[in-house]
Amino acid sequence: MDLPKVDVLLRTNHPKSNGPLMWVSPLPASVVVVLQLGHGRGANTDPNWQRLVRNAIVFAGSKAS
């Protein structure tokens, strides 16, 4: 099986991370955005995190149509 191309949007050089934290995977009928950030209530209530999630939803929606 061929894996879809992944475009990394955000990465880290933290030693405990693989590197990519956010990526988009364009598929024939849709766009998949993956975020691997945010653990716990503090992250989910942070306005910056909320803006990132909202922007990812808008981005994916605009690419899918």
PDB file of N, CA, C and O in Angstrom:
ATOM      1  N   MET A   1       0.838  -1.178   0.000  1.00  0.00           N
ATOM      2  CA  MET A   1       0.000   0.000   0.000  1.00  0.00           C
ATOM      3  C   MET A   1       0.888   1.249   0.000  1.00  0.00           C
ATOM      4  O   MET A   1       1.820   1.358   0.797  1.00  0.00           O
ATOM      5  N   ASP A   2       0.590   2.180  -0.894  1.00  0.00           N
ATOM      6  CA  ASP A   2       1.315   3.442  -0.923  1.00  0.00           C
ATOM      7  C   ASP A   2       0.746   4.389   0.116  1.00  0.00           C
ATOM      8  O   ASP A   2      -0.469   4.572   0.198  1.00  0.00           O
ATOM      9  N   LEU A   3       1.613   4.987   0.904  1.00  0.00           N
ATOM     10  CA  LEU A   3       1.178   5.956   1.908  1.00  0.00           C
ATOM     11  C   LEU A   3       1.015   7.316   1.249  1.00  0.00           C
ATOM     12  O   LEU A   3       1.775   7.656   0.342  1.00  0.00           O
ATOM     13  N   PRO A   4       0.022   8.112   1.697  1.00  0.00           N
ATOM     14  CA  PRO A   4      -0.164   9.434   1.113  1.00  0.00           C
ATOM     15  C   PRO A   4       0.982  10.365   1.473  1.00  0.00           C
ATOM     16  O   PRO A   4       1.652  10.177   2.489  1.00  0.00           O
ATOM     17  N   LYS A   5       1.202  11.367   0.638  1.00  0.00           N
ATOM     18  CA  LYS A   5       2.213  12.378   0.908  1.00  0.00           C
ATOM     19  C   LYS A   5       1.760  13.198   2.116  1.00  0.00           C
ATOM     20  O   LYS A   5       0.585  13.542   2.235  1.00  0.00           O
ATOM     21  N   VAL A   6       2.681  13.500   2.990  1.00  0.00           N
ATOM     22  CA  VAL A   6       2.390  14.286   4.183  1.00  0.00           C
ATOM     23  C   VAL A   6       3.196  15.569   4.121  1.00  0.00           C
ATOM     24  O   VAL A   6       4.403  15.532   3.882  1.00  0.00           O
ATOM     25  N   ASP A   7       2.542  16.708   4.334  1.00  0.00           N
ATOM     26  CA  ASP A   7       3.214  17.999   4.396  1.00  0.00           C
ATOM     27  C   ASP A   7       3.278  18.433   5.852  1.00  0.00           C
ATOM     28  O   ASP A   7       2.251  18.729   6.462  1.00  0.00           O
ATOM     29  N   VAL A   8       4.483  18.473   6.408  1.00  0.00           N
ATOM     30  CA  VAL A   8       4.674  18.864   7.807  1.00  0.00           C
ATOM     31  C   VAL A   8       4.506  20.376   7.921  1.00  0.00           C
ATOM     32  O   VAL A   8       5.153  21.139   7.203  1.00  0.00           O
ATOM     33  N   LEU A   9       3.628  20.801   8.834  1.00  0.00           N
ATOM     34  CA  LEU A   9       3.371  22.215   9.068  1.00  0.00           C
ATOM     35  C   LEU A   9       4.058  22.746  10.316  1.00  0.00           C
ATOM     36  O   LEU A   9       4.327  23.943  10.420  1.00  0.00           O
ATOM     37  N   LEU A  10       4.342  21.857  11.265  1.00  0.00           N
ATOM     38  CA  LEU A  10       4.959  22.259  12.528  1.00  0.00           C
ATOM     39  C   LEU A  10       5.805  21.111  13.045  1.00  0.00           C
ATOM     40  O   LEU A  10       5.339  19.973  13.108  1.00  0.00           O
ATOM     41  N   ARG A  11       7.046  21.401  13.416  1.00  0.00           N
ATOM     42  CA  ARG A  11       7.912  20.360  13.960  1.00  0.00           C
ATOM     43  C   ARG A  11       8.705  20.905  15.141  1.00  0.00           C
ATOM     44  O   ARG A  11       8.787  22.116  15.343  1.00  0.00           O
ATOM     45  N   THR A  12       9.286  19.998  15.916  1.00  0.00           N
ATOM     46  CA  THR A  12      10.096  20.371  17.069  1.00  0.00           C
ATOM     47  C   THR A  12      11.415  19.615  17.019  1.00  0.00           C
ATOM     48  O   THR A  12      11.534  18.584  16.357  1.00  0.00           O
ATOM     49  N   ASN A  13      12.384  20.136  17.716  1.00  0.00           N
ATOM     50  CA  ASN A  13      13.656  19.426  17.850  1.00  0.00           C
ATOM     51  C   ASN A  13      13.832  18.882  19.268  1.00  0.00           C
ATOM     52  O   ASN A  13      14.942  18.526  19.666  1.00  0.00           O
ATOM     53  N   HIS A  14      12.738  18.819  20.029  1.00  0.00           N
ATOM     54  CA  HIS A  14      12.792  18.288  21.393  1.00  0.00           C
ATOM     55  C   HIS A  14      13.271  16.833  21.341  1.00  0.00           C
ATOM     56  O   HIS A  14      12.786  16.064  20.511  1.00  0.00           O
ATOM     57  N   PRO A  15      14.202  16.442  22.198  1.00  0.00           N
ATOM     58  CA  PRO A  15      14.773  15.092  22.132  1.00  0.00           C
ATOM     59  C   PRO A  15      13.781  13.957  22.381  1.00  0.00           C
ATOM     60  O   PRO A  15      14.049  12.821  21.988  1.00  0.00           O
ATOM     61  N   LYS A  16      12.653  14.229  23.016  1.00  0.00           N
ATOM     62  CA  LYS A  16      11.672  13.173  23.264  1.00  0.00           C
ATOM     63  C   LYS A  16      10.587  13.107  22.187  1.00  0.00           C
ATOM     64  O   LYS A  16       9.602  12.385  22.338  1.00  0.00           O
ATOM     65  N   SER A  17      10.767  13.844  21.129  1.00  0.00           N
ATOM     66  CA  SER A  17       9.769  13.887  20.059  1.00  0.00           C
ATOM     67  C   SER A  17      10.351  13.346  18.765  1.00  0.00           C
ATOM     68  O   SER A  17      11.562  13.405  18.550  1.00  0.00           O
ATOM     69  N   ASN A  18       9.487  12.815  17.900  1.00  0.00           N
ATOM     70  CA  ASN A  18       9.921  12.362  16.577  1.00  0.00           C
ATOM     71  C   ASN A  18      10.188  13.521  15.641  1.00  0.00           C
ATOM     72  O   ASN A  18      10.828  13.343  14.604  1.00  0.00           O
ATOM     73  N   GLY A  19       9.709  14.709  15.987  1.00  0.00           N
ATOM     74  CA  GLY A  19       9.900  15.888  15.148  1.00  0.00           C
ATOM     75  C   GLY A  19       8.594  16.500  14.703  1.00  0.00           C
ATOM     76  O   GLY A  19       8.232  17.569  15.193  1.00  0.00           O
ATOM     77  N   PRO A  20       7.855  15.859  13.778  1.00  0.00           N
ATOM     78  CA  PRO A  20       6.606  16.463  13.317  1.00  0.00           C
ATOM     79  C   PRO A  20       5.544  16.509  14.422  1.00  0.00           C
ATOM     80  O   PRO A  20       5.311  15.522  15.119  1.00  0.00           O
ATOM     81  N   LEU A  21       4.906  17.678  14.565  1.00  0.00           N
ATOM     82  CA  LEU A  21       3.837  17.852  15.545  1.00  0.00           C
ATOM     83  C   LEU A  21       2.497  18.122  14.874  1.00  0.00           C
ATOM     84  O   LEU A  21       1.440  17.836  15.436  1.00  0.00           O
ATOM     85  N   MET A  22       2.554  18.674  13.671  1.00  0.00           N
ATOM     86  CA  MET A  22       1.331  18.981  12.928  1.00  0.00           C
ATOM     87  C   MET A  22       1.615  18.760  11.457  1.00  0.00           C
ATOM     88  O   MET A  22       2.613  19.242  10.920  1.00  0.00           O
ATOM     89  N   TRP A  23       0.724  18.025  10.816  1.00  0.00           N
ATOM     90  CA  TRP A  23       0.889  17.812   9.390  1.00  0.00           C
ATOM     91  C   TRP A  23      -0.452  17.694   8.710  1.00  0.00           C
ATOM     92  O   TRP A  23      -1.481  17.469   9.346  1.00  0.00           O
ATOM     93  N   VAL A  24      -0.417  17.850   7.412  1.00  0.00           N
ATOM     94  CA  VAL A  24      -1.621  17.714   6.605  1.00  0.00           C
ATOM     95  C   VAL A  24      -1.357  16.625   5.578  1.00  0.00           C
ATOM     96  O   VAL A  24      -0.271  16.528   5.007  1.00  0.00           O
ATOM     97  N   SER A  25      -2.369  15.818   5.362  1.00  0.00           N
ATOM     98  CA  SER A  25      -2.268  14.723   4.413  1.00  0.00           C
ATOM     99  C   SER A  25      -3.404  14.857   3.404  1.00  0.00           C
ATOM    100  O   SER A  25      -4.530  14.441   3.676  1.00  0.00           O
ATOM    101  N   PRO A  26      -3.111  15.439   2.231  1.00  0.00           N
ATOM    102  CA  PRO A  26      -4.161  15.579   1.236  1.00  0.00           C
ATOM    103  C   PRO A  26      -4.512  14.227   0.620  1.00  0.00           C
ATOM    104  O   PRO A  26      -3.642  13.534   0.093  1.00  0.00           O
ATOM    105  N   LEU A  27      -5.765  13.865   0.688  1.00  0.00           N
ATOM    106  CA  LEU A  27      -6.273  12.634   0.103  1.00  0.00           C
ATOM    107  C   LEU A  27      -7.175  12.997  -1.071  1.00  0.00           C
ATOM    108  O   LEU A  27      -7.588  14.151  -1.186  1.00  0.00           O
ATOM    109  N   PRO A  28      -7.492  12.047  -1.941  1.00  0.00           N
ATOM    110  CA  PRO A  28      -8.293  12.391  -3.117  1.00  0.00           C
ATOM    111  C   PRO A  28      -9.625  13.085  -2.801  1.00  0.00           C
ATOM    112  O   PRO A  28     -10.026  13.996  -3.524  1.00  0.00           O
ATOM    113  N   ALA A  29     -10.304  12.674  -1.750  1.00  0.00           N
ATOM    114  CA  ALA A  29     -11.626  13.231  -1.464  1.00  0.00           C
ATOM    115  C   ALA A  29     -11.660  14.132  -0.231  1.00  0.00           C
ATOM    116  O   ALA A  29     -12.719  14.658   0.112  1.00  0.00           O
ATOM    117  N   SER A  30     -10.530  14.319   0.436  1.00  0.00           N
ATOM    118  CA  SER A  30     -10.540  15.119   1.662  1.00  0.00           C
ATOM    119  C   SER A  30      -9.127  15.532   2.040  1.00  0.00           C
ATOM    120  O   SER A  30      -8.154  15.146   1.392  1.00  0.00           O
ATOM    121  N   VAL A  31      -9.035  16.321   3.096  1.00  0.00           N
ATOM    122  CA  VAL A  31      -7.748  16.735   3.660  1.00  0.00           C
ATOM    123  C   VAL A  31      -7.760  16.347   5.130  1.00  0.00           C
ATOM    124  O   VAL A  31      -8.727  16.623   5.841  1.00  0.00           O
ATOM    125  N   VAL A  32      -6.700  15.713   5.584  1.00  0.00           N
ATOM    126  CA  VAL A  32      -6.584  15.311   6.978  1.00  0.00           C
ATOM    127  C   VAL A  32      -5.512  16.170   7.625  1.00  0.00           C
ATOM    128  O   VAL A  32      -4.381  16.224   7.142  1.00  0.00           O
ATOM    129  N   VAL A  33      -5.862  16.845   8.721  1.00  0.00           N
ATOM    130  CA  VAL A  33      -4.907  17.626   9.499  1.00  0.00           C
ATOM    131  C   VAL A  33      -4.713  16.910  10.820  1.00  0.00           C
ATOM    132  O   VAL A  33      -5.691  16.599  11.501  1.00  0.00           O
ATOM    133  N   VAL A  34      -3.469  16.641  11.195  1.00  0.00           N
ATOM    134  CA  VAL A  34      -3.160  15.944  12.440  1.00  0.00           C
ATOM    135  C   VAL A  34      -2.387  16.892  13.347  1.00  0.00           C
ATOM    136  O   VAL A  34      -1.375  17.463  12.940  1.00  0.00           O
ATOM    137  N   LEU A  35      -2.864  17.057  14.577  1.00  0.00           N
ATOM    138  CA  LEU A  35      -2.185  17.859  15.598  1.00  0.00           C
ATOM    139  C   LEU A  35      -1.807  16.943  16.742  1.00  0.00           C
ATOM    140  O   LEU A  35      -2.658  16.226  17.269  1.00  0.00           O
ATOM    141  N   GLN A  36      -0.559  16.955  17.129  1.00  0.00           N
ATOM    142  CA  GLN A  36      -0.130  16.126  18.255  1.00  0.00           C
ATOM    143  C   GLN A  36       0.332  17.011  19.395  1.00  0.00           C
ATOM    144  O   GLN A  36       1.398  16.797  19.972  1.00  0.00           O
ATOM    145  N   LEU A  37      -0.460  17.983  19.708  1.00  0.00           N
ATOM    146  CA  LEU A  37      -0.170  18.893  20.805  1.00  0.00           C
ATOM    147  C   LEU A  37      -1.369  18.941  21.732  1.00  0.00           C
ATOM    148  O   LEU A  37      -2.475  18.555  21.353  1.00  0.00           O
ATOM    149  N   GLY A  38      -1.152  19.404  22.916  1.00  0.00           N
ATOM    150  CA  GLY A  38      -2.256  19.660  23.828  1.00  0.00           C
ATOM    151  C   GLY A  38      -2.604  18.488  24.714  1.00  0.00           C
ATOM    152  O   GLY A  38      -3.237  17.530  24.271  1.00  0.00           O
ATOM    153  N   HIS A  39      -2.198  18.563  25.945  1.00  0.00           N
ATOM    154  CA  HIS A  39      -2.533  17.546  26.930  1.00  0.00           C
ATOM    155  C   HIS A  39      -3.064  18.253  28.162  1.00  0.00           C
ATOM    156  O   HIS A  39      -2.384  19.096  28.746  1.00  0.00           O
ATOM    157  N   GLY A  40      -4.258  17.915  28.547  1.00  0.00           N
ATOM    158  CA  GLY A  40      -4.817  18.480  29.765  1.00  0.00           C
ATOM    159  C   GLY A  40      -5.624  19.737  29.527  1.00  0.00           C
ATOM    160  O   GLY A  40      -5.608  20.322  28.444  1.00  0.00           O
ATOM    161  N   ARG A  41      -6.321  20.131  30.560  1.00  0.00           N
ATOM    162  CA  ARG A  41      -7.218  21.285  30.505  1.00  0.00           C
ATOM    163  C   ARG A  41      -6.482  22.577  30.171  1.00  0.00           C
ATOM    164  O   ARG A  41      -7.002  23.407  29.425  1.00  0.00           O
ATOM    165  N   GLY A  42      -5.300  22.755  30.702  1.00  0.00           N
ATOM    166  CA  GLY A  42      -4.544  23.984  30.454  1.00  0.00           C
ATOM    167  C   GLY A  42      -4.265  24.211  28.982  1.00  0.00           C
ATOM    168  O   GLY A  42      -4.357  25.337  28.491  1.00  0.00           O
ATOM    169  N   ALA A  43      -3.927  23.148  28.281  1.00  0.00           N
ATOM    170  CA  ALA A  43      -3.658  23.274  26.847  1.00  0.00           C
ATOM    171  C   ALA A  43      -4.939  23.578  26.090  1.00  0.00           C
ATOM    172  O   ALA A  43      -4.950  24.429  25.201  1.00  0.00           O
ATOM    173  N   ASN A  44      -6.011  22.892  26.433  1.00  0.00           N
ATOM    174  CA  ASN A  44      -7.261  23.046  25.687  1.00  0.00           C
ATOM    175  C   ASN A  44      -7.946  24.386  25.912  1.00  0.00           C
ATOM    176  O   ASN A  44      -8.744  24.815  25.078  1.00  0.00           O
ATOM    177  N   THR A  45      -7.653  25.048  27.008  1.00  0.00           N
ATOM    178  CA  THR A  45      -8.259  26.353  27.270  1.00  0.00           C
ATOM    179  C   THR A  45      -7.350  27.505  26.849  1.00  0.00           C
ATOM    180  O   THR A  45      -7.744  28.666  26.957  1.00  0.00           O
ATOM    181  N   ASP A  46      -6.155  27.209  26.377  1.00  0.00           N
ATOM    182  CA  ASP A  46      -5.222  28.240  25.928  1.00  0.00           C
ATOM    183  C   ASP A  46      -5.723  28.855  24.619  1.00  0.00           C
ATOM    184  O   ASP A  46      -5.990  28.123  23.666  1.00  0.00           O
ATOM    185  N   PRO A  47      -5.854  30.178  24.551  1.00  0.00           N
ATOM    186  CA  PRO A  47      -6.353  30.828  23.333  1.00  0.00           C
ATOM    187  C   PRO A  47      -5.490  30.535  22.096  1.00  0.00           C
ATOM    188  O   PRO A  47      -6.011  30.470  20.983  1.00  0.00           O
ATOM    189  N   ASN A  48      -4.197  30.362  22.281  1.00  0.00           N
ATOM    190  CA  ASN A  48      -3.319  30.049  21.141  1.00  0.00           C
ATOM    191  C   ASN A  48      -3.628  28.659  20.583  1.00  0.00           C
ATOM    192  O   ASN A  48      -3.657  28.466  19.367  1.00  0.00           O
ATOM    193  N   TRP A  49      -3.856  27.700  21.470  1.00  0.00           N
ATOM    194  CA  TRP A  49      -4.223  26.333  21.048  1.00  0.00           C
ATOM    195  C   TRP A  49      -5.568  26.357  20.334  1.00  0.00           C
ATOM    196  O   TRP A  49      -5.734  25.722  19.293  1.00  0.00           O
ATOM    197  N   GLN A  50      -6.526  27.088  20.891  1.00  0.00           N
ATOM    198  CA  GLN A  50      -7.846  27.171  20.279  1.00  0.00           C
ATOM    199  C   GLN A  50      -7.764  27.785  18.882  1.00  0.00           C
ATOM    200  O   GLN A  50      -8.441  27.328  17.961  1.00  0.00           O
ATOM    201  N   ARG A  51      -6.942  28.813  18.726  1.00  0.00           N
ATOM    202  CA  ARG A  51      -6.758  29.443  17.412  1.00  0.00           C
ATOM    203  C   ARG A  51      -6.112  28.466  16.440  1.00  0.00           C
ATOM    204  O   ARG A  51      -6.503  28.417  15.274  1.00  0.00           O
ATOM    205  N   LEU A  52      -5.130  27.686  16.894  1.00  0.00           N
ATOM    206  CA  LEU A  52      -4.471  26.696  16.045  1.00  0.00           C
ATOM    207  C   LEU A  52      -5.467  25.645  15.561  1.00  0.00           C
ATOM    208  O   LEU A  52      -5.473  25.294  14.381  1.00  0.00           O
ATOM    209  N   VAL A  53      -6.298  25.148  16.456  1.00  0.00           N
ATOM    210  CA  VAL A  53      -7.301  24.149  16.083  1.00  0.00           C
ATOM    211  C   VAL A  53      -8.318  24.750  15.111  1.00  0.00           C
ATOM    212  O   VAL A  53      -8.667  24.132  14.105  1.00  0.00           O
ATOM    213  N   ARG A  54      -8.788  25.956  15.420  1.00  0.00           N
ATOM    214  CA  ARG A  54      -9.754  26.619  14.540  1.00  0.00           C
ATOM    215  C   ARG A  54      -9.152  26.837  13.143  1.00  0.00           C
ATOM    216  O   ARG A  54      -9.818  26.579  12.140  1.00  0.00           O
ATOM    217  N   ASN A  55      -7.917  27.302  13.071  1.00  0.00           N
ATOM    218  CA  ASN A  55      -7.255  27.513  11.787  1.00  0.00           C
ATOM    219  C   ASN A  55      -7.075  26.200  11.022  1.00  0.00           C
ATOM    220  O   ASN A  55      -7.207  26.180   9.798  1.00  0.00           O
ATOM    221  N   ALA A  56      -6.781  25.123  11.714  1.00  0.00           N
ATOM    222  CA  ALA A  56      -6.637  23.819  11.059  1.00  0.00           C
ATOM    223  C   ALA A  56      -7.955  23.371  10.458  1.00  0.00           C
ATOM    224  O   ALA A  56      -7.979  22.820   9.358  1.00  0.00           O
ATOM    225  N   ILE A  57      -9.052  23.601  11.165  1.00  0.00           N
ATOM    226  CA  ILE A  57     -10.370  23.230  10.657  1.00  0.00           C
ATOM    227  C   ILE A  57     -10.709  24.050   9.419  1.00  0.00           C
ATOM    228  O   ILE A  57     -11.177  23.505   8.419  1.00  0.00           O
ATOM    229  N   VAL A  58     -10.477  25.348   9.482  1.00  0.00           N
ATOM    230  CA  VAL A  58     -10.750  26.213   8.328  1.00  0.00           C
ATOM    231  C   VAL A  58      -9.873  25.815   7.149  1.00  0.00           C
ATOM    232  O   VAL A  58     -10.354  25.749   6.018  1.00  0.00           O
ATOM    233  N   PHE A  59      -8.595  25.549   7.398  1.00  0.00           N
ATOM    234  CA  PHE A  59      -7.664  25.153   6.341  1.00  0.00           C
ATOM    235  C   PHE A  59      -8.130  23.862   5.670  1.00  0.00           C
ATOM    236  O   PHE A  59      -8.206  23.787   4.444  1.00  0.00           O
ATOM    237  N   ALA A  60      -8.439  22.857   6.469  1.00  0.00           N
ATOM    238  CA  ALA A  60      -8.864  21.577   5.922  1.00  0.00           C
ATOM    239  C   ALA A  60     -10.172  21.727   5.135  1.00  0.00           C
ATOM    240  O   ALA A  60     -10.342  21.124   4.075  1.00  0.00           O
ATOM    241  N   GLY A  61     -11.084  22.535   5.665  1.00  0.00           N
ATOM    242  CA  GLY A  61     -12.345  22.762   4.974  1.00  0.00           C
ATOM    243  C   GLY A  61     -12.172  23.458   3.647  1.00  0.00           C
ATOM    244  O   GLY A  61     -12.872  23.151   2.683  1.00  0.00           O
ATOM    245  N   SER A  62     -11.251  24.388   3.590  1.00  0.00           N
ATOM    246  CA  SER A  62     -11.039  25.132   2.339  1.00  0.00           C
ATOM    247  C   SER A  62     -10.360  24.264   1.285  1.00  0.00           C
ATOM    248  O   SER A  62     -10.586  24.465   0.092  1.00  0.00           O
ATOM    249  N   LYS A  63      -9.541  23.313   1.694  1.00  0.00           N
ATOM    250  CA  LYS A  63      -8.841  22.429   0.773  1.00  0.00           C
ATOM    251  C   LYS A  63      -9.744  21.300   0.282  1.00  0.00           C
ATOM    252  O   LYS A  63      -9.536  20.771  -0.810  1.00  0.00           O
ATOM    253  N   ALA A  64     -10.738  20.929   1.077  1.00  0.00           N
ATOM    254  CA  ALA A  64     -11.592  19.796   0.731  1.00  0.00           C
ATOM    255  C   ALA A  64     -12.661  20.156  -0.288  1.00  0.00           C
ATOM    256  O   ALA A  64     -13.200  19.283  -0.968  1.00  0.00           O
ATOM    257  N   SER A  65     -12.966  21.448  -0.390  1.00  0.00           N
ATOM    258  CA  SER A  65     -14.056  21.828  -1.302  1.00  0.00           C
ATOM    259  C   SER A  65     -13.579  22.194  -2.680  1.00  0.00           C
ATOM    260  O   SER A  65     -14.388  22.532  -3.544  1.00  0.00           O
TER     261      SER A  65
END
